[in-house]
Amino acid sequence: MKKVLFYIEPMIFNSNPEALAIWVHWSGKIAQQGTGEYSYHLACSKYLERYSVKEFKTTHILSTKDPMNAFGFDEADYGADLFSGINFENKNLLSALRILEQSLHPDIVICWSQNRYIENVFPGRCVFMEHGPLPRRHMPLSSFLDPYGHQVGSSLDQVASGQFDSPETQQIGGDWTQKWLGLRRLEAERLGAKDWLDKVANGRSVTLLPLQSAGGFHYEATGPRLKPVPLLRKIAANIYEDELILPTWHSDQAVPNDDMLDVLRIEHPNIIVPEAELRVNSSEVFLQYVSRVIVISSNVAAMAAVLGLPLQVLAKCKFSRFQSSKKTKPRYDLAAFLLCRYCGQFNRWIGEKGVFESHLNFVAMNRSNLFSKINKGDCERLQQWNL
């Protein structure tokens, strides 16, 4: 029986101590759907141990104090070191991981975030996991298992260089994109988003900016240190005078109050804020009507790349190599890769026996499977995405 270790970062966010509890919950749900092929184990902080489940054969406690102390408890500096440090300065974390390796010796380590220390201690056994870059609207929630990297050095780096292209991927990606765009077009018309944007833009180009909640690994640790509103103002103040900036907000962050929105409108006339019902999780509604997209590390970048939109990425993330200052040909091969190789349905992973393990075997036992040729069976499996 192979051992799978779910590694939950030994970090306590100052703003929300419960922030990583959901990772423990999801890992437990996956363990509950095991078939006996793997035994499941958990490594987490003492604080998060309360969310463990009986399906974890062992639980290993990691100190939050010692690893964080190496960076003076600065969350951004700690996260930046996990993503892209040069030397392994966090000796406390390195020591804890080596002890974990000696005591458990897992066959596979699943990490919910980028962590180069994990790759150092468990070489060739790391698989990175997170919710995937397929659209959230009219799509089941997707997740990925990436044996190359979570953000830095991920599988998408290889796809970006054009190594996953063929007539089959073009056909699948093109068909899927047209169907998804058609549904978004109908939704935009129903919600009045297109009419509103046409009226406000009045022929001017519009840049979409999907904002993200500050305080996570993918924000201050790898990208801008500015909070969302100052970041929005900085971008608006430095783009072309005749270019409009359209911000949308993530469900995990609070939309600015009316007073702050008034300040933005007065001080930055090129910021256009949608009506209240279109401010949160609405990036995909506007995507096909904008001239370009700027993201921190948002998954909206993947759809921008698929559509060939000019794309600017502000953080070190798995979409960085898809950046382009000009409109390009649609990347239908990227759509096919996401649908048929990279992503799986998260609700099936946590709700059906063996589905997660099947995907894990596919990517972890032979990494080249991720880039295998698309076939007729893949066309049939596309139905799982409600197409």
C-alpha positions in Angstrom: 0.0 0.0 0.0 1.5 3.3 -1.1 1.5 6.2 1.4 0.0 9.6 0.4 0.9 12.6 2.6 -1.3 15.7 2.5 1.0 18.5 3.5 -0.8 21.6 4.9 1.5 24.7 5.2 2.6 25.3 8.8 1.5 28.9 8.7 -1.0 30.9 10.6 -2.4 33.9 8.7 -2.5 36.9 11.0 -5.7 38.1 9.4 -7.5 34.7 9.5 -6.2 31.7 11.5 -8.8 29.5 9.9 -7.6 30.3 6.3 -5.9 26.9 5.8 -8.6 24.8 7.6 -10.4 24.3 4.4 -7.4 22.5 3.0 -7.5 20.0 5.8 -11.2 19.5 5.2 -10.8 18.9 1.5 -7.9 16.5 2.0 -10.0 14.6 4.5 -12.9 14.4 2.0 -10.5 12.9 -0.5 -9.1 10.4 2.0 -12.7 9.3 2.7 -13.1 8.3 -0.9 -10.0 6.0 -0.9 -10.2 2.5 -2.3 -7.5 0.9 -0.2 -4.8 1.4 -2.9 -3.3 4.2 -0.8 -3.0 5.0 2.9 -3.6 8.7 3.6 -1.6 10.8 6.1 -1.7 14.4 7.2 0.9 16.9 8.1 -0.4 20.2 9.6 -0.2 22.6 12.5 -1.4 21.7 16.0 -4.1 24.3 15.5 -5.4 22.6 12.4 -5.2 19.1 13.8 -8.8 19.5 15.1 -10.1 19.2 11.5 -8.4 15.9 10.9 -10.5 12.8 10.1 -10.2 9.1 11.1 -9.3 8.2 7.5 -5.9 9.7 8.0 -3.8 6.8 9.2 -1.3 9.2 10.9 -1.2 12.9 11.6 2.1 14.7 11.9 2.3 18.0 13.8 4.3 20.9 12.4 5.3 23.9 14.4 4.0 27.3 13.0 6.3 29.2 15.3 9.7 27.8 14.2 9.3 28.1 10.4 7.7 31.6 10.6 10.3 32.8 13.0 13.0 32.4 10.3 11.4 35.4 8.5 10.4 37.4 11.5 6.7 36.2 11.2 6.4 38.3 8.0 3.8 36.3 5.9 4.8 37.8 2.6 8.6 37.1 3.1 7.9 33.6 4.3 5.7 32.9 1.2 8.1 34.5 -1.2 10.9 32.2 0.1 8.6 29.1 -0.5 8.0 30.2 -4.0 11.3 31.6 -5.3 14.1 31.8 -2.8 17.6 30.9 -3.8 19.2 29.4 -0.7 17.3 27.2 1.8 17.4 29.8 4.6 14.5 28.4 6.6 16.5 25.7 8.5 13.7 25.1 10.9 11.3 24.1 8.1 13.9 22.0 6.3 14.7 20.1 9.5 11.0 19.5 10.2 10.5 18.1 6.7 13.5 15.8 7.0 12.2 14.4 10.2 8.9 13.8 8.5 10.6 12.0 5.6 12.5 9.8 8.0 9.5 8.9 10.1 6.9 8.3 7.3 8.8 8.1 4.0 5.7 8.8 1.9 5.5 7.6 -1.7 3.6 10.8 -2.7 3.4 14.2 -1.1 0.5 16.4 -2.1 1.0 20.1 -1.3 -1.7 22.7 -1.7 0.8 25.5 -2.5 4.1 26.1 -4.0 6.9 24.9 -1.7 10.5 24.4 -2.9 11.5 22.9 0.4 9.0 20.1 -0.2 10.6 19.4 -3.6 14.1 19.4 -2.0 13.3 16.9 0.7 10.9 14.7 -1.3 12.4 14.8 -4.8 10.3 13.2 -7.5 7.4 12.5 -5.1 5.7 15.9 -5.0 2.3 16.6 -6.6 0.9 20.0 -6.3 -2.8 20.6 -6.0 -5.3 23.5 -6.1 -8.5 24.5 -7.8 -8.0 24.6 -11.5 -8.0 27.3 -14.2 -11.2 26.2 -16.0 -14.0 28.7 -15.8 -16.2 28.8 -12.7 -19.4 29.9 -14.5 -21.3 27.1 -16.2 -18.6 24.7 -15.3 -18.1 22.1 -12.5 -15.4 23.3 -10.1 -12.1 21.9 -11.4 -8.9 21.1 -9.6 -5.4 20.1 -10.8 -2.7 17.7 -9.8 0.6 19.0 -11.1 3.8 16.9 -10.6 6.0 19.8 -11.9 5.0 22.8 -9.8 2.0 24.7 -8.2 2.8 28.1 -9.7 6.5 28.2 -10.5 7.7 25.6 -13.1 4.2 24.1 -13.5 3.1 21.9 -16.4 1.6 25.0 -18.1 5.1 26.2 -18.8 5.5 23.3 -21.2 2.2 24.0 -22.8 3.0 27.7 -23.2 6.0 26.8 -25.4 3.7 25.0 -27.8 4.4 21.4 -27.0 0.8 20.4 -26.8 -0.6 21.2 -30.2 -2.3 18.9 -32.8 -5.4 19.0 -35.1 -7.3 17.0 -32.4 -6.6 19.6 -29.6 -7.5 22.4 -31.9 -10.8 20.8 -32.7 -11.7 20.1 -29.1 -10.5 23.4 -27.8 -12.3 25.3 -30.5 -15.6 23.5 -30.1 -15.5 23.9 -26.3 -14.6 27.6 -26.5 -17.4 28.4 -28.8 -19.9 26.7 -26.6 -18.7 28.4 -23.5 -18.5 31.8 -25.2 -22.0 31.4 -26.5 -23.3 30.7 -23.0 -21.4 33.7 -21.6 -22.7 35.9 -24.4 -26.3 35.0 -23.5 -25.6 35.6 -19.9 -24.0 39.0 -20.5 -27.1 40.0 -22.5 -29.5 38.7 -19.9 -27.7 40.6 -17.1 -27.3 43.8 -19.2 -23.5 43.6 -18.9 -22.9 44.0 -22.6 -25.3 47.0 -23.0 -23.8 48.7 -19.9 -20.2 48.2 -21.1 -21.0 49.4 -24.7 -22.6 52.5 -23.3 -19.8 53.3 -20.8 -16.9 52.5 -23.1 -18.3 54.4 -26.1 -15.7 52.9 -28.4 -12.8 53.1 -26.0 -10.7 50.1 -25.2 -11.3 48.3 -21.9 -8.9 46.5 -19.7 -10.3 43.8 -17.3 -8.7 43.6 -13.9 -9.9 40.7 -11.8 -8.8 41.7 -8.3 -7.9 39.1 -5.6 -8.0 39.0 -1.9 -4.7 40.1 -0.3 -3.0 38.1 2.3 -2.5 34.8 0.5 0.5 33.0 -1.0 -0.5 34.1 -4.5 -0.7 37.8 -3.7 1.8 39.6 -1.6 4.3 36.7 -1.6 4.7 36.5 -5.3 3.3 39.7 -6.7 2.3 43.3 -5.7 2.6 44.3 -2.1 -0.2 46.8 -2.6 -3.7 46.1 -1.3 -6.4 45.7 -4.0 -7.7 49.3 -4.1 -4.3 51.0 -4.2 -3.2 48.5 -6.8 -6.3 49.4 -8.9 -5.5 53.1 -8.5 -1.9 52.5 -9.5 -2.8 50.6 -12.7 -5.5 53.2 -13.6 -3.1 56.0 -13.2 -0.5 54.5 -15.5 -2.4 53.2 -18.5 -3.2 55.1 -21.6 -5.5 58.1 -21.0 -8.2 56.8 -23.4 -8.1 53.3 -21.9 -10.7 52.2 -19.3 -10.0 49.9 -16.4 -12.8 47.5 -15.4 -12.3 45.9 -11.9 -14.1 42.9 -10.7 -13.8 41.5 -7.1 -13.3 38.0 -5.8 -15.9 36.5 -3.4 -13.3 36.3 -0.7 -12.8 40.0 -0.5 -15.1 42.9 0.4 -16.1 45.3 -2.4 -15.2 48.9 -1.5 -18.1 50.9 0.1 -20.0 53.5 -1.8 -17.8 56.3 -0.4 -14.6 54.7 -1.7 -16.2 53.9 -5.0 -17.1 57.6 -5.3 -13.5 58.5 -4.6 -12.3 56.2 -7.4 -14.8 57.6 -9.9 -13.8 61.2 -9.1 -10.0 60.7 -8.9 -9.8 58.2 -11.7 -12.4 58.8 -14.4 -11.0 55.9 -16.4 -12.1 53.4 -13.7 -15.5 52.0 -14.5 -17.3 50.0 -11.8 -20.1 47.7 -12.8 -23.5 47.7 -11.1 -23.6 46.0 -7.7 -24.8 42.6 -9.1 -21.9 42.5 -11.5 -19.0 43.4 -9.2 -18.2 40.0 -7.7 -17.1 36.9 -9.6 -18.2 38.4 -12.9 -14.9 38.5 -14.8 -16.0 35.7 -17.2 -19.1 37.6 -18.1 -17.1 40.6 -19.4 -14.1 38.6 -20.8 -15.0 38.5 -24.5 -15.8 42.2 -24.6 -12.6 43.6 -23.3 -9.4 44.6 -25.2 -6.9 43.1 -22.7 -6.6 41.5 -19.3 -4.4 42.2 -16.3 -4.2 39.7 -13.5 -2.3 39.1 -10.3 -2.5 35.3 -10.5 -6.2 34.8 -11.2 -7.4 31.8 -13.2 -9.1 34.2 -15.5 -5.6 34.4 -17.2 -6.1 31.0 -18.6 -9.3 32.0 -20.5 -7.6 35.2 -21.7 -4.8 33.0 -23.1 -7.3 30.6 -24.7 -9.0 33.6 -26.4 -5.7 35.1 -27.5 -6.3 38.3 -25.6 -3.3 40.6 -24.6 -2.4 39.5 -21.1 -0.3 41.0 -18.4 0.5 39.0 -15.2 1.7 40.8 -12.1 2.7 37.8 -10.0 5.0 34.8 -10.4 2.4 32.2 -11.3 1.6 29.4 -13.8 0.3 31.9 -16.3 3.3 34.1 -16.5 4.6 32.5 -19.8 1.3 33.2 -21.5 1.8 37.0 -21.3 1.5 38.9 -24.6 1.3 42.6 -25.3 -0.6 42.0 -28.6 -3.6 39.9 -29.6 -2.6 36.4 -30.6 -4.2 33.4 -32.2 -6.6 31.5 -29.8 -4.8 28.9 -27.8 -7.3 26.1 -28.3 -4.6 23.6 -27.4 -4.5 25.1 -24.0 -8.3 24.6 -23.6 -7.9 21.0 -24.7 -5.0 20.4 -22.2 -7.0 21.8 -19.3 -10.1 19.8 -20.2 -8.6 16.5 -21.1 -5.4 16.3 -19.1 -4.7 18.8 -16.4 -8.1 19.3 -14.6 -10.5 17.0 -12.9 -13.9 17.6 -11.4 -13.3 18.5 -7.7 -16.8 17.4 -6.5 -16.2 13.9 -8.0 -12.7 13.8 -6.3 -14.3 14.4 -2.9 -17.6 12.5 -3.5 -16.9 9.4 -5.5 -14.8 6.4 -4.6 -11.5 6.1 -6.6 -11.9 9.1 -8.9 -9.2 11.1 -7.3 -6.9 8.0 -7.1 -7.4 7.4 -10.8 -6.3 10.9 -11.6 -3.4 10.7 -9.1 -2.2 7.5 -10.7 -2.4 9.1 -14.2 -0.2 12.1 -13.3 2.1 10.8 -10.5 3.1 7.4 -11.8 4.1 8.7 -15.3 4.4 12.4 -15.7 4.5 12.1 -19.5 0.8 11.1 -19.4 -0.1 14.8 -19.0 1.2 15.5 -22.5 -0.1 12.4 -24.2 -2.0 12.8 -27.5 -5.7 13.6 -27.3 -7.8 10.8 -28.6 -11.5 9.9 -29.3 -12.0 8.8 -25.7 -11.1 12.3 -24.6 -13.9 13.6 -26.9 -16.4 11.4 -25.1 -15.1 12.4 -21.7 -15.7 16.0 -22.4 -19.4 15.4 -21.5 -18.3 15.4 -17.8 -17.8 19.2 -18.2 -21.6 19.6 -19.0 -20.9 20.2 -22.7 
